Amino acid sequence: MSTTSDVPFGTGDASFQAAGGESGLARLVDDFYLIMDELEDARCVRYLYPCDLGESRKRLAAFLCGWLGGPRRYAEHYGSISIPQFHTRWTVGEAERDAWLKCMALAIARQGYTDAFAEYLLIQLRVPAERILQAGKQACPGQLITL
């Protein structure tokens, strides 16, 4: 999948369009959670999610939609979100962060994105993943454990 626009990723809805819009993001999210269920290395992060991933799928797709410059579906359905604050309810260590990013990298690889967009997206996703890790360390300094 590629974008025909000359607008750089991160500008307007260029990233949203490069991801295939809402249907493309739904496929990405479905593949992400499928990989998370299948990948033994992801058990540490999969345990943080409910058994039924239906609501998690909806929330992640809605978040990515607005985060990538498309319609602000998360805010429409769930209100505003502070990503690091939202995730302080779980213990997220380096293992969980790395497993989440690995699942996302594998899911991105399945999408048929251009190499440039795939690389851009994974780099961008590292930012909130790192913020979540840091928020967890600040919430329980010295007590951070991984599952």
C-alpha positions in Angstrom: 0.0 0.0 0.0 1.4 3.4 -0.8 0.4 7.0 -0.8 0.2 8.9 -4.0 0.7 12.2 -2.1 4.0 14.1 -2.0 3.0 15.3 1.5 5.5 14.0 4.1 4.3 11.5 6.7 3.1 13.3 9.8 1.7 16.2 7.9 -2.1 16.4 7.7 -3.6 13.0 7.0 -0.7 11.7 5.0 0.1 9.0 7.5 -3.5 8.0 7.9 -3.8 7.7 4.1 -0.6 5.7 3.9 -1.9 3.3 6.5 -5.0 2.7 4.3 -7.5 4.8 6.2 -9.8 3.3 8.8 -10.0 -0.1 7.0 -6.2 -0.3 6.8 -5.8 0.5 10.4 -8.4 -2.2 11.3 -6.3 -4.7 9.4 -3.2 -3.6 11.1 -4.8 -3.9 14.6 -6.3 -7.3 13.8 -2.9 -8.6 12.7 -1.2 -7.0 15.7 -3.5 -8.8 18.2 -3.3 -12.1 16.2 0.5 -11.9 16.4 0.3 -11.1 20.1 -1.7 -14.2 20.6 0.6 -16.4 18.6 4.1 -15.1 19.6 5.5 -16.8 22.7 7.8 -13.7 23.2 4.6 -11.6 23.6 3.1 -13.5 26.5 4.4 -10.9 29.0 2.4 -8.2 27.3 -0.6 -10.3 26.2 -1.4 -11.0 29.9 -2.1 -7.3 30.3 -5.1 -7.5 28.0 -8.5 -9.1 28.6 -9.2 -12.5 27.1 -11.7 -11.0 24.7 -9.8 -8.4 22.6 -12.8 -6.9 21.0 -12.8 -3.7 22.9 -9.0 -3.5 22.8 -9.1 -3.7 19.0 -11.7 -0.9 18.8 -9.7 1.4 21.1 -6.4 0.8 19.4 -7.9 1.3 15.9 -9.7 4.5 17.1 -6.6 5.8 18.7 -4.4 5.1 15.7 -6.9 6.8 13.4 -6.6 10.2 15.1 -3.0 9.8 16.0 -2.1 9.3 12.3 -4.0 12.4 11.3 -7.4 10.9 10.4 -10.7 11.4 12.2 -10.4 11.6 15.9 -12.4 8.4 16.6 -10.9 7.8 20.1 -12.0 11.2 21.4 -15.5 10.8 19.7 -16.1 7.4 21.4 -14.0 7.5 24.6 -13.0 11.1 25.3 -9.5 12.4 25.7 -6.6 10.2 26.7 -3.2 10.6 28.2 -1.3 7.6 26.9 1.2 7.3 29.7 -1.4 8.0 32.4 -3.8 5.5 31.0 -1.2 2.7 31.1 -0.1 3.2 34.7 -2.7 0.7 35.8 -0.4 -2.0 34.5 3.2 -2.8 35.3 5.0 -2.2 32.0 8.7 -2.9 31.9 11.2 -3.2 29.1 10.1 -6.7 28.2 6.5 -5.6 27.7 7.5 -2.6 25.7 9.8 -4.6 23.5 7.2 -7.4 23.0 4.5 -4.8 22.1 6.8 -3.2 19.6 7.9 -6.5 18.1 4.2 -7.5 17.6 3.6 -4.1 16.0 6.6 -4.4 13.7 5.5 -7.9 12.5 2.0 -6.6 12.0 3.3 -3.6 10.0 5.4 -6.0 7.9 2.1 -7.8 6.8 0.4 -4.6 5.6 2.2 -4.0 2.3 3.1 -0.5 3.3 6.0 1.2 1.5 9.3 0.7 3.3 9.4 4.4 4.0 6.0 4.4 5.8 6.7 1.1 7.6 9.9 2.5 9.0 8.3 5.9 9.8 5.4 4.3 11.6 7.5 2.0 13.8 9.8 4.9 14.8 6.7 7.0 15.7 5.2 4.1 17.8 8.4 3.9 19.8 7.7 7.3 21.2 4.5 6.4 23.2 5.9 3.0 24.0 8.9 4.7 25.7 6.6 7.2 27.4 4.5 4.4 28.9 7.7 2.7 30.2 8.9 5.9 31.8 5.5 6.6 33.3 5.5 3.2 35.0 9.0 3.8 36.4 7.9 7.1 37.9 4.7 5.6 39.3 6.7 2.9 41.2 10.3 3.9 41.4 12.4 0.9 42.4 9.5 -1.5 42.3 9.1 -2.0 38.5 8.7 -5.7 37.7 7.9 -7.5 34.5 5.4 -10.2 34.2 
